[in-house]
Amino acid sequence: MSNRLELLDAKSWDSFLAAPAAVLMLGKSDCPACAEWTSELEGFLANDERFRHVRFGKLLLDKGGLIAFKRASPWLADCDVLPFNAIYVGGEKKSDFAGSGVERLQNRLRMLLREG
């Protein structure tokens, strides 16, 4: 995993989401589409300069200890497609989308962060 895509866990998700701008990718260990999106996202992050101020993290929902995250994220109950991405600005979830796509991600970040 690239150093820009942080692997989150029960101890790190809350401080991660409190960042000024954060992209949270939700997946599961045995999800092929999640693995593909991870690779695509890492490739993008390796060369990205525009969104260096944004934190990117991956949280595997099949890992233990995430009860607090699940309680703090009632919208998770409606999430039935993985991977799932949520964009947080100032600690609040502002946008989300299911699936993958660097272009979709960049468009949402530009819109939310009022860039170009």
Beta strands, then each sheet from edge to edge (+ up, - down):
strand 1: 5-7
strand 2: 21-27
strand 3: 55-60
strand 4: 84-89
strand 5: 92-98
sheet 1: 1+ 3+ 2+ 4- 5+
end
